[in-house]
Amino acid sequence: MTFAPGKYDEVCTLVRNAVGISDGTGGGVMLIVLGGNKGNGFSCQADPLVTLLLPEILDDVVKQMRKVDGMA
């Protein structure tokens, strides 16, 4: 994962602010866009601990999605 602004970094900032996550407060936002006006892409703005936990968090999301689809 790169540590530079992504295609949708401005939108990610808007979401982060809208949900009350400001710099230094912990937490984070990951935005995944499929077929957007800048094409597919993602942006992630998170504190270091959340960034380290992202693989585990995303793995849990995949497990939940497979369970809903009956693929688990």
mmCIF file of the N, C-alpha and C atoms, coordinates in Angstrom:
data_MODEL
# 
_entry.id   MODEL 
# 
loop_
_atom_site.group_PDB 
_atom_site.id 
_atom_site.type_symbol 
_atom_site.label_atom_id 
_atom_site.label_alt_id 
_atom_site.label_comp_id 
_atom_site.label_asym_id 
_atom_site.label_entity_id 
_atom_site.label_seq_id 
_atom_site.pdbx_PDB_ins_code 
_atom_site.Cartn_x 
_atom_site.Cartn_y 
_atom_site.Cartn_z 
_atom_site.occupancy 
_atom_site.B_iso_or_equiv 
_atom_site.pdbx_formal_charge 
_atom_site.auth_seq_id 
_atom_site.auth_comp_id 
_atom_site.auth_asym_id 
_atom_site.auth_atom_id 
_atom_site.pdbx_PDB_model_num 
ATOM 1   N N  . MET A 1 1  ? 0.852   -1.177  0.000   1.00 0.00 ? 1  MET A N  1 
ATOM 2   C CA . MET A 1 1  ? 0.000   0.000   0.000   1.00 0.00 ? 1  MET A CA 1 
ATOM 3   C C  . MET A 1 1  ? 0.894   1.235   0.000   1.00 0.00 ? 1  MET A C  1 
ATOM 4   N N  . THR A 1 2  ? 0.584   2.153   -0.860  1.00 0.00 ? 2  THR A N  1 
ATOM 5   C CA . THR A 1 2  ? 1.379   3.375   -0.925  1.00 0.00 ? 2  THR A CA 1 
ATOM 6   C C  . THR A 1 2  ? 0.960   4.340   0.177   1.00 0.00 ? 2  THR A C  1 
ATOM 7   N N  . PHE A 1 3  ? 1.841   5.217   0.520   1.00 0.00 ? 3  PHE A N  1 
ATOM 8   C CA . PHE A 1 3  ? 1.559   6.221   1.546   1.00 0.00 ? 3  PHE A CA 1 
ATOM 9   C C  . PHE A 1 3  ? 1.535   7.605   0.907   1.00 0.00 ? 3  PHE A C  1 
ATOM 10  N N  . ALA A 1 4  ? 0.684   7.742   -0.081  1.00 0.00 ? 4  ALA A N  1 
ATOM 11  C CA . ALA A 1 4  ? 0.496   9.008   -0.791  1.00 0.00 ? 4  ALA A CA 1 
ATOM 12  C C  . ALA A 1 4  ? -0.999  9.173   -1.037  1.00 0.00 ? 4  ALA A C  1 
ATOM 13  N N  . PRO A 1 5  ? -1.433  10.376  -1.329  1.00 0.00 ? 5  PRO A N  1 
ATOM 14  C CA . PRO A 1 5  ? -2.857  10.563  -1.598  1.00 0.00 ? 5  PRO A CA 1 
ATOM 15  C C  . PRO A 1 5  ? -3.340  9.677   -2.746  1.00 0.00 ? 5  PRO A C  1 
ATOM 16  N N  . GLY A 1 6  ? -4.501  9.050   -2.554  1.00 0.00 ? 6  GLY A N  1 
ATOM 17  C CA . GLY A 1 6  ? -5.094  8.230   -3.597  1.00 0.00 ? 6  GLY A CA 1 
ATOM 18  C C  . GLY A 1 6  ? -5.992  9.064   -4.491  1.00 0.00 ? 6  GLY A C  1 
ATOM 19  N N  . LYS A 1 7  ? -6.553  8.408   -5.510  1.00 0.00 ? 7  LYS A N  1 
ATOM 20  C CA . LYS A 1 7  ? -7.429  9.092   -6.463  1.00 0.00 ? 7  LYS A CA 1 
ATOM 21  C C  . LYS A 1 7  ? -8.601  9.773   -5.777  1.00 0.00 ? 7  LYS A C  1 
ATOM 22  N N  . TYR A 1 8  ? -9.075  9.163   -4.717  1.00 0.00 ? 8  TYR A N  1 
ATOM 23  C CA . TYR A 1 8  ? -10.282 9.650   -4.048  1.00 0.00 ? 8  TYR A CA 1 
ATOM 24  C C  . TYR A 1 8  ? -9.978  10.201  -2.655  1.00 0.00 ? 8  TYR A C  1 
ATOM 25  N N  . ASP A 1 9  ? -8.770  10.725  -2.475  1.00 0.00 ? 9  ASP A N  1 
ATOM 26  C CA . ASP A 1 9  ? -8.351  11.213  -1.163  1.00 0.00 ? 9  ASP A CA 1 
ATOM 27  C C  . ASP A 1 9  ? -9.219  12.372  -0.664  1.00 0.00 ? 9  ASP A C  1 
ATOM 28  N N  . GLU A 1 10 ? -9.628  13.257  -1.565  1.00 0.00 ? 10 GLU A N  1 
ATOM 29  C CA . GLU A 1 10 ? -10.458 14.391  -1.142  1.00 0.00 ? 10 GLU A CA 1 
ATOM 30  C C  . GLU A 1 10 ? -11.808 13.908  -0.607  1.00 0.00 ? 10 GLU A C  1 
ATOM 31  N N  . VAL A 1 11 ? -12.401 12.913  -1.267  1.00 0.00 ? 11 VAL A N  1 
ATOM 32  C CA . VAL A 1 11 ? -13.682 12.357  -0.806  1.00 0.00 ? 11 VAL A CA 1 
ATOM 33  C C  . VAL A 1 11 ? -13.488 11.619  0.518   1.00 0.00 ? 11 VAL A C  1 
ATOM 34  N N  . CYS A 1 12 ? -12.382 10.912  0.642   1.00 0.00 ? 12 CYS A N  1 
ATOM 35  C CA . CYS A 1 12 ? -12.075 10.204  1.880   1.00 0.00 ? 12 CYS A CA 1 
ATOM 36  C C  . CYS A 1 12 ? -11.965 11.192  3.045   1.00 0.00 ? 12 CYS A C  1 
ATOM 37  N N  . THR A 1 13 ? -11.349 12.336  2.794   1.00 0.00 ? 13 THR A N  1 
ATOM 38  C CA . THR A 1 13 ? -11.249 13.376  3.818   1.00 0.00 ? 13 THR A CA 1 
ATOM 39  C C  . THR A 1 13 ? -12.633 13.874  4.220   1.00 0.00 ? 13 THR A C  1 
ATOM 40  N N  . LEU A 1 14 ? -13.508 14.080  3.230   1.00 0.00 ? 14 LEU A N  1 
ATOM 41  C CA . LEU A 1 14 ? -14.874 14.519  3.526   1.00 0.00 ? 14 LEU A CA 1 
ATOM 42  C C  . LEU A 1 14 ? -15.598 13.505  4.408   1.00 0.00 ? 14 LEU A C  1 
ATOM 43  N N  . VAL A 1 15 ? -15.456 12.233  4.081   1.00 0.00 ? 15 VAL A N  1 
ATOM 44  C CA . VAL A 1 15 ? -16.108 11.183  4.874   1.00 0.00 ? 15 VAL A CA 1 
ATOM 45  C C  . VAL A 1 15 ? -15.524 11.152  6.285   1.00 0.00 ? 15 VAL A C  1 
ATOM 46  N N  . ARG A 1 16 ? -14.196 11.211  6.372   1.00 0.00 ? 16 ARG A N  1 
ATOM 47  C CA . ARG A 1 16 ? -13.536 11.190  7.688   1.00 0.00 ? 16 ARG A CA 1 
ATOM 48  C C  . ARG A 1 16 ? -14.046 12.326  8.567   1.00 0.00 ? 16 ARG A C  1 
ATOM 49  N N  . ASN A 1 17 ? -14.137 13.507  7.994   1.00 0.00 ? 17 ASN A N  1 
ATOM 50  C CA . ASN A 1 17 ? -14.638 14.649  8.765   1.00 0.00 ? 17 ASN A CA 1 
ATOM 51  C C  . ASN A 1 17 ? -16.115 14.496  9.105   1.00 0.00 ? 17 ASN A C  1 
ATOM 52  N N  . ALA A 1 18 ? -16.904 13.965  8.175   1.00 0.00 ? 18 ALA A N  1 
ATOM 53  C CA . ALA A 1 18 ? -18.350 13.805  8.392   1.00 0.00 ? 18 ALA A CA 1 
ATOM 54  C C  . ALA A 1 18 ? -18.664 12.839  9.521   1.00 0.00 ? 18 ALA A C  1 
ATOM 55  N N  . VAL A 1 19 ? -17.794 11.845  9.714   1.00 0.00 ? 19 VAL A N  1 
ATOM 56  C CA . VAL A 1 19 ? -18.054 10.869  10.780  1.00 0.00 ? 19 VAL A CA 1 
ATOM 57  C C  . VAL A 1 19 ? -17.301 11.197  12.065  1.00 0.00 ? 19 VAL A C  1 
ATOM 58  N N  . GLY A 1 20 ? -16.627 12.349  12.085  1.00 0.00 ? 20 GLY A N  1 
ATOM 59  C CA . GLY A 1 20 ? -16.007 12.823  13.314  1.00 0.00 ? 20 GLY A CA 1 
ATOM 60  C C  . GLY A 1 20 ? -14.646 12.250  13.637  1.00 0.00 ? 20 GLY A C  1 
ATOM 61  N N  . ILE A 1 21 ? -13.927 11.802  12.606  1.00 0.00 ? 21 ILE A N  1 
ATOM 62  C CA . ILE A 1 21 ? -12.567 11.301  12.827  1.00 0.00 ? 21 ILE A CA 1 
ATOM 63  C C  . ILE A 1 21 ? -11.600 12.357  12.325  1.00 0.00 ? 21 ILE A C  1 
ATOM 64  N N  . SER A 1 22 ? -10.954 13.039  13.257  1.00 0.00 ? 22 SER A N  1 
ATOM 65  C CA . SER A 1 22 ? -9.990  14.057  12.857  1.00 0.00 ? 22 SER A CA 1 
ATOM 66  C C  . SER A 1 22 ? -8.586  13.551  13.118  1.00 0.00 ? 22 SER A C  1 
ATOM 67  N N  . ASP A 1 23 ? -7.606  14.237  12.583  1.00 0.00 ? 23 ASP A N  1 
ATOM 68  C CA . ASP A 1 23 ? -6.214  13.832  12.778  1.00 0.00 ? 23 ASP A CA 1 
ATOM 69  C C  . ASP A 1 23 ? -5.898  13.724  14.259  1.00 0.00 ? 23 ASP A C  1 
ATOM 70  N N  . GLY A 1 24 ? -5.280  12.620  14.634  1.00 0.00 ? 24 GLY A N  1 
ATOM 71  C CA . GLY A 1 24 ? -4.835  12.440  16.002  1.00 0.00 ? 24 GLY A CA 1 
ATOM 72  C C  . GLY A 1 24 ? -5.868  11.877  16.962  1.00 0.00 ? 24 GLY A C  1 
ATOM 73  N N  . THR A 1 25 ? -7.091  11.610  16.486  1.00 0.00 ? 25 THR A N  1 
ATOM 74  C CA . THR A 1 25 ? -8.114  11.085  17.396  1.00 0.00 ? 25 THR A CA 1 
ATOM 75  C C  . THR A 1 25 ? -8.231  9.570   17.339  1.00 0.00 ? 25 THR A C  1 
ATOM 76  N N  . GLY A 1 26 ? -7.479  8.927   16.473  1.00 0.00 ? 26 GLY A N  1 
ATOM 77  C CA . GLY A 1 26 ? -7.588  7.482   16.312  1.00 0.00 ? 26 GLY A CA 1 
ATOM 78  C C  . GLY A 1 26 ? -8.675  7.137   15.317  1.00 0.00 ? 26 GLY A C  1 
ATOM 79  N N  . GLY A 1 27 ? -8.692  5.886   14.917  1.00 0.00 ? 27 GLY A N  1 
ATOM 80  C CA . GLY A 1 27 ? -9.679  5.447   13.941  1.00 0.00 ? 27 GLY A CA 1 
ATOM 81  C C  . GLY A 1 27 ? -9.208  5.719   12.530  1.00 0.00 ? 27 GLY A C  1 
ATOM 82  N N  . GLY A 1 28 ? -10.134 5.602   11.595  1.00 0.00 ? 28 GLY A N  1 
ATOM 83  C CA . GLY A 1 28 ? -9.772  5.844   10.217  1.00 0.00 ? 28 GLY A CA 1 
ATOM 84  C C  . GLY A 1 28 ? -10.924 5.568   9.277   1.00 0.00 ? 28 GLY A C  1 
ATOM 85  N N  . VAL A 1 29 ? -10.679 5.836   8.018   1.00 0.00 ? 29 VAL A N  1 
ATOM 86  C CA . VAL A 1 29 ? -11.653 5.632   6.954   1.00 0.00 ? 29 VAL A CA 1 
ATOM 87  C C  . VAL A 1 29 ? -10.930 4.996   5.774   1.00 0.00 ? 29 VAL A C  1 
ATOM 88  N N  . MET A 1 30 ? -11.566 3.983   5.192   1.00 0.00 ? 30 MET A N  1 
ATOM 89  C CA . MET A 1 30 ? -11.081 3.413   3.939   1.00 0.00 ? 30 MET A CA 1 
ATOM 90  C C  . MET A 1 30 ? -12.227 3.472   2.957   1.00 0.00 ? 30 MET A C  1 
ATOM 91  N N  . LEU A 1 31 ? -11.991 4.114   1.836   1.00 0.00 ? 31 LEU A N  1 
ATOM 92  C CA . LEU A 1 31 ? -12.998 4.298   0.810   1.00 0.00 ? 31 LEU A CA 1 
ATOM 93  C C  . LEU A 1 31 ? -12.591 3.493   -0.415  1.00 0.00 ? 31 LEU A C  1 
ATOM 94  N N  . ILE A 1 32 ? -13.468 2.614   -0.873  1.00 0.00 ? 32 ILE A N  1 
ATOM 95  C CA . ILE A 1 32 ? -13.228 1.826   -2.081  1.00 0.00 ? 32 ILE A CA 1 
ATOM 96  C C  . ILE A 1 32 ? -14.260 2.266   -3.107  1.00 0.00 ? 32 ILE A C  1 
ATOM 97  N N  . VAL A 1 33 ? -13.798 2.681   -4.272  1.00 0.00 ? 33 VAL A N  1 
ATOM 98  C CA . VAL A 1 33 ? -14.687 3.163   -5.328  1.00 0.00 ? 33 VAL A CA 1 
ATOM 99  C C  . VAL A 1 33 ? -14.558 2.244   -6.535  1.00 0.00 ? 33 VAL A C  1 
ATOM 100 N N  . LEU A 1 34 ? -15.691 1.786   -7.016  1.00 0.00 ? 34 LEU A N  1 
ATOM 101 C CA . LEU A 1 34 ? -15.735 0.934   -8.201  1.00 0.00 ? 34 LEU A CA 1 
ATOM 102 C C  . LEU A 1 34 ? -16.498 1.685   -9.289  1.00 0.00 ? 34 LEU A C  1 
ATOM 103 N N  . GLY A 1 35 ? -15.832 1.994   -10.378 1.00 0.00 ? 35 GLY A N  1 
ATOM 104 C CA . GLY A 1 35 ? -16.477 2.667   -11.496 1.00 0.00 ? 35 GLY A CA 1 
ATOM 105 C C  . GLY A 1 35 ? -16.761 4.138   -11.280 1.00 0.00 ? 35 GLY A C  1 
ATOM 106 N N  . GLY A 1 36 ? -15.966 4.786   -10.461 1.00 0.00 ? 36 GLY A N  1 
ATOM 107 C CA . GLY A 1 36 ? -16.168 6.209   -10.203 1.00 0.00 ? 36 GLY A CA 1 
ATOM 108 C C  . GLY A 1 36 ? -15.698 7.082   -11.354 1.00 0.00 ? 36 GLY A C  1 
ATOM 109 N N  . ASN A 1 37 ? -15.856 8.389   -11.200 1.00 0.00 ? 37 ASN A N  1 
ATOM 110 C CA . ASN A 1 37 ? -15.470 9.316   -12.268 1.00 0.00 ? 37 ASN A CA 1 
ATOM 111 C C  . ASN A 1 37 ? -13.957 9.368   -12.494 1.00 0.00 ? 37 ASN A C  1 
ATOM 112 N N  . LYS A 1 38 ? -13.193 8.802   -11.604 1.00 0.00 ? 38 LYS A N  1 
ATOM 113 C CA . LYS A 1 38 ? -11.739 8.695   -11.780 1.00 0.00 ? 38 LYS A CA 1 
ATOM 114 C C  . LYS A 1 38 ? -11.328 7.237   -11.950 1.00 0.00 ? 38 LYS A C  1 
ATOM 115 N N  . GLY A 1 39 ? -12.309 6.390   -12.256 1.00 0.00 ? 39 GLY A N  1 
ATOM 116 C CA . GLY A 1 39 ? -12.041 4.963   -12.391 1.00 0.00 ? 39 GLY A CA 1 
ATOM 117 C C  . GLY A 1 39 ? -12.090 4.282   -11.039 1.00 0.00 ? 39 GLY A C  1 
ATOM 118 N N  . ASN A 1 40 ? -11.681 3.028   -11.015 1.00 0.00 ? 40 ASN A N  1 
ATOM 119 C CA . ASN A 1 40 ? -11.626 2.291   -9.757  1.00 0.00 ? 40 ASN A CA 1 
ATOM 120 C C  . ASN A 1 40 ? -10.476 2.823   -8.916  1.00 0.00 ? 40 ASN A C  1 
ATOM 121 N N  . GLY A 1 41 ? -10.653 2.799   -7.608  1.00 0.00 ? 41 GLY A N  1 
ATOM 122 C CA . GLY A 1 41 ? -9.571  3.241   -6.747  1.00 0.00 ? 41 GLY A CA 1 
ATOM 123 C C  . GLY A 1 41 ? -9.953  3.186   -5.286  1.00 0.00 ? 41 GLY A C  1 
ATOM 124 N N  . PHE A 1 42 ? -9.007  3.506   -4.446  1.00 0.00 ? 42 PHE A N  1 
ATOM 125 C CA . PHE A 1 42 ? -9.282  3.562   -3.016  1.00 0.00 ? 42 PHE A CA 1 
ATOM 126 C C  . PHE A 1 42 ? -8.406  4.607   -2.365  1.00 0.00 ? 42 PHE A C  1 
ATOM 127 N N  . SER A 1 43 ? -8.857  5.047   -1.226  1.00 0.00 ? 43 SER A N  1 
ATOM 128 C CA . SER A 1 43 ? -8.063  5.924   -0.374  1.00 0.00 ? 43 SER A CA 1 
ATOM 129 C C  . SER A 1 43 ? -8.249  5.467   1.057   1.00 0.00 ? 43 SER A C  1 
ATOM 130 N N  . CYS A 1 44 ? -7.214  5.596   1.816   1.00 0.00 ? 44 CYS A N  1 
ATOM 131 C CA . CYS A 1 44 ? -7.259  5.197   3.219   1.00 0.00 ? 44 CYS A CA 1 
ATOM 132 C C  . CYS A 1 44 ? -6.602  6.295   4.046   1.00 0.00 ? 44 CYS A C  1 
ATOM 133 N N  . GLN A 1 45 ? -7.322  6.731   5.063   1.00 0.00 ? 45 GLN A N  1 
ATOM 134 C CA . GLN A 1 45 ? -6.783  7.694   6.020   1.00 0.00 ? 45 GLN A CA 1 
ATOM 135 C C  . GLN A 1 45 ? -7.040  7.116   7.403   1.00 0.00 ? 45 GLN A C  1 
ATOM 136 N N  . ALA A 1 46 ? -5.980  6.667   8.040   1.00 0.00 ? 46 ALA A N  1 
ATOM 137 C CA . ALA A 1 46 ? -6.130  6.006   9.335   1.00 0.00 ? 46 ALA A CA 1 
ATOM 138 C C  . ALA A 1 46 ? -4.889  6.231   10.183  1.00 0.00 ? 46 ALA A C  1 
ATOM 139 N N  . ASP A 1 47 ? -5.094  6.113   11.492  1.00 0.00 ? 47 ASP A N  1 
ATOM 140 C CA . ASP A 1 47 ? -3.935  6.227   12.371  1.00 0.00 ? 47 ASP A CA 1 
ATOM 141 C C  . ASP A 1 47 ? -3.062  4.976   12.192  1.00 0.00 ? 47 ASP A C  1 
ATOM 142 N N  . PRO A 1 48 ? -1.823  5.009   12.652  1.00 0.00 ? 48 PRO A N  1 
ATOM 143 C CA . PRO A 1 48 ? -0.904  3.888   12.421  1.00 0.00 ? 48 PRO A CA 1 
ATOM 144 C C  . PRO A 1 48 ? -1.413  2.537   12.937  1.00 0.00 ? 48 PRO A C  1 
ATOM 145 N N  . LEU A 1 49 ? -2.054  2.512   14.095  1.00 0.00 ? 49 LEU A N  1 
ATOM 146 C CA . LEU A 1 49 ? -2.537  1.240   14.623  1.00 0.00 ? 49 LEU A CA 1 
ATOM 147 C C  . LEU A 1 49 ? -3.617  0.649   13.725  1.00 0.00 ? 49 LEU A C  1 
ATOM 148 N N  . VAL A 1 50 ? -4.556  1.466   13.297  1.00 0.00 ? 50 VAL A N  1 
ATOM 149 C CA . VAL A 1 50 ? -5.609  0.986   12.404  1.00 0.00 ? 50 VAL A CA 1 
ATOM 150 C C  . VAL A 1 50 ? -4.998  0.516   11.083  1.00 0.00 ? 50 VAL A C  1 
ATOM 151 N N  . THR A 1 51 ? -4.023  1.242   10.583  1.00 0.00 ? 51 THR A N  1 
ATOM 152 C CA . THR A 1 51 ? -3.357  0.843   9.345   1.00 0.00 ? 51 THR A CA 1 
ATOM 153 C C  . THR A 1 51 ? -2.741  -0.545  9.489   1.00 0.00 ? 51 THR A C  1 
ATOM 154 N N  . LEU A 1 52 ? -2.113  -0.811  10.619  1.00 0.00 ? 52 LEU A N  1 
ATOM 155 C CA . LEU A 1 52 ? -1.535  -2.138  10.852  1.00 0.00 ? 52 LEU A CA 1 
ATOM 156 C C  . LEU A 1 52 ? -2.601  -3.218  10.959  1.00 0.00 ? 52 LEU A C  1 
ATOM 157 N N  . LEU A 1 53 ? -3.785  -2.860  11.424  1.00 0.00 ? 53 LEU A N  1 
ATOM 158 C CA . LEU A 1 53 ? -4.871  -3.830  11.589  1.00 0.00 ? 53 LEU A CA 1 
ATOM 159 C C  . LEU A 1 53 ? -5.716  -4.017  10.335  1.00 0.00 ? 53 LEU A C  1 
ATOM 160 N N  . LEU A 1 54 ? -5.481  -3.223  9.294   1.00 0.00 ? 54 LEU A N  1 
ATOM 161 C CA . LEU A 1 54 ? -6.313  -3.298  8.094   1.00 0.00 ? 54 LEU A CA 1 
ATOM 162 C C  . LEU A 1 54 ? -6.414  -4.698  7.485   1.00 0.00 ? 54 LEU A C  1 
ATOM 163 N N  . PRO A 1 55 ? -5.333  -5.453  7.345   1.00 0.00 ? 55 PRO A N  1 
ATOM 164 C CA . PRO A 1 55 ? -5.490  -6.801  6.782   1.00 0.00 ? 55 PRO A CA 1 
ATOM 165 C C  . PRO A 1 55 ? -6.465  -7.667  7.589   1.00 0.00 ? 55 PRO A C  1 
ATOM 166 N N  . GLU A 1 56 ? -6.385  -7.595  8.903   1.00 0.00 ? 56 GLU A N  1 
ATOM 167 C CA . GLU A 1 56 ? -7.288  -8.369  9.756   1.00 0.00 ? 56 GLU A CA 1 
ATOM 168 C C  . GLU A 1 56 ? -8.728  -7.866  9.623   1.00 0.00 ? 56 GLU A C  1 
ATOM 169 N N  . ILE A 1 57 ? -8.896  -6.557  9.591   1.00 0.00 ? 57 ILE A N  1 
ATOM 170 C CA . ILE A 1 57 ? -10.228 -5.966  9.450   1.00 0.00 ? 57 ILE A CA 1 
ATOM 171 C C  . ILE A 1 57 ? -10.845 -6.365  8.112   1.00 0.00 ? 57 ILE A C  1 
ATOM 172 N N  . LEU A 1 58 ? -10.069 -6.257  7.039   1.00 0.00 ? 58 LEU A N  1 
ATOM 173 C CA . LEU A 1 58 ? -10.578 -6.609  5.715   1.00 0.00 ? 58 LEU A CA 1 
ATOM 174 C C  . LEU A 1 58 ? -10.871 -8.099  5.597   1.00 0.00 ? 58 LEU A C  1 
ATOM 175 N N  . ASP A 1 59 ? -10.052 -8.923  6.224   1.00 0.00 ? 59 ASP A N  1 
ATOM 176 C CA . ASP A 1 59 ? -10.307 -10.361 6.244   1.00 0.00 ? 59 ASP A CA 1 
ATOM 177 C C  . ASP A 1 59 ? -11.642 -10.658 6.925   1.00 0.00 ? 59 ASP A C  1 
ATOM 178 N N  . ASP A 1 60 ? -11.939 -9.959  8.006   1.00 0.00 ? 60 ASP A N  1 
ATOM 179 C CA . ASP A 1 60 ? -13.209 -10.133 8.698   1.00 0.00 ? 60 ASP A CA 1 
ATOM 180 C C  . ASP A 1 60 ? -14.377 -9.707  7.808   1.00 0.00 ? 60 ASP A C  1 
ATOM 181 N N  . VAL A 1 61 ? -14.204 -8.632  7.054   1.00 0.00 ? 61 VAL A N  1 
ATOM 182 C CA . VAL A 1 61 ? -15.249 -8.182  6.123   1.00 0.00 ? 61 VAL A CA 1 
ATOM 183 C C  . VAL A 1 61 ? -15.507 -9.255  5.069   1.00 0.00 ? 61 VAL A C  1 
ATOM 184 N N  . VAL A 1 62 ? -14.437 -9.834  4.526   1.00 0.00 ? 62 VAL A N  1 
ATOM 185 C CA . VAL A 1 62 ? -14.578 -10.903 3.527   1.00 0.00 ? 62 VAL A CA 1 
ATOM 186 C C  . VAL A 1 62 ? -15.337 -12.084 4.115   1.00 0.00 ? 62 VAL A C  1 
ATOM 187 N N  . LYS A 1 63 ? -14.993 -12.478 5.325   1.00 0.00 ? 63 LYS A N  1 
ATOM 188 C CA . LYS A 1 63 ? -15.695 -13.601 5.977   1.00 0.00 ? 63 LYS A CA 1 
ATOM 189 C C  . LYS A 1 63 ? -17.181 -13.301 6.138   1.00 0.00 ? 63 LYS A C  1 
ATOM 190 N N  . GLN A 1 64 ? -17.510 -12.059 6.523   1.00 0.00 ? 64 GLN A N  1 
ATOM 191 C CA . GLN A 1 64 ? -18.913 -11.680 6.676   1.00 0.00 ? 64 GLN A CA 1 
ATOM 192 C C  . GLN A 1 64 ? -19.640 -11.709 5.327   1.00 0.00 ? 64 GLN A C  1 
ATOM 193 N N  . MET A 1 65 ? -18.976 -11.244 4.279   1.00 0.00 ? 65 MET A N  1 
ATOM 194 C CA . MET A 1 65 ? -19.591 -11.234 2.956   1.00 0.00 ? 65 MET A CA 1 
ATOM 195 C C  . MET A 1 65 ? -19.839 -12.657 2.463   1.00 0.00 ? 65 MET A C  1 
ATOM 196 N N  . ARG A 1 66 ? -18.886 -13.531 2.687   1.00 0.00 ? 66 ARG A N  1 
ATOM 197 C CA . ARG A 1 66 ? -19.055 -14.921 2.259   1.00 0.00 ? 66 ARG A CA 1 
ATOM 198 C C  . ARG A 1 66 ? -20.174 -15.599 3.036   1.00 0.00 ? 66 ARG A C  1 
ATOM 199 N N  . LYS A 1 67 ? -20.307 -15.268 4.296   1.00 0.00 ? 67 LYS A N  1 
ATOM 200 C CA . LYS A 1 67 ? -21.360 -15.842 5.124   1.00 0.00 ? 67 LYS A CA 1 
ATOM 201 C C  . LYS A 1 67 ? -22.731 -15.405 4.608   1.00 0.00 ? 67 LYS A C  1 
ATOM 202 N N  . VAL A 1 68 ? -22.862 -14.141 4.248   1.00 0.00 ? 68 VAL A N  1 
ATOM 203 C CA . VAL A 1 68 ? -24.134 -13.608 3.720   1.00 0.00 ? 68 VAL A CA 1 
ATOM 204 C C  . VAL A 1 68 ? -24.466 -14.277 2.395   1.00 0.00 ? 68 VAL A C  1 
ATOM 205 N N  . ASP A 1 69 ? -23.443 -14.483 1.551   1.00 0.00 ? 69 ASP A N  1 
ATOM 206 C CA . ASP A 1 69 ? -23.663 -15.085 0.238   1.00 0.00 ? 69 ASP A CA 1 
ATOM 207 C C  . ASP A 1 69 ? -23.777 -16.606 0.310   1.00 0.00 ? 69 ASP A C  1 
ATOM 208 N N  . GLY A 1 70 ? -23.645 -17.170 1.498   1.00 0.00 ? 70 GLY A N  1 
ATOM 209 C CA . GLY A 1 70 ? -23.706 -18.628 1.642   1.00 0.00 ? 70 GLY A CA 1 
ATOM 210 C C  . GLY A 1 70 ? -22.482 -19.332 1.114   1.00 0.00 ? 70 GLY A C  1 
ATOM 211 N N  . MET A 1 71 ? -21.365 -18.606 1.031   1.00 0.00 ? 71 MET A N  1 
ATOM 212 C CA . MET A 1 71 ? -20.144 -19.195 0.493   1.00 0.00 ? 71 MET A CA 1 
ATOM 213 C C  . MET A 1 71 ? -19.188 -19.670 1.584   1.00 0.00 ? 71 MET A C  1 
ATOM 214 N N  . ALA A 1 72 ? -19.560 -19.480 2.842   1.00 0.00 ? 72 ALA A N  1 
ATOM 215 C CA . ALA A 1 72 ? -18.651 -19.849 3.925   1.00 0.00 ? 72 ALA A CA 1 
ATOM 216 C C  . ALA A 1 72 ? -18.758 -21.316 4.266   1.00 0.00 ? 72 ALA A C  1 
# 
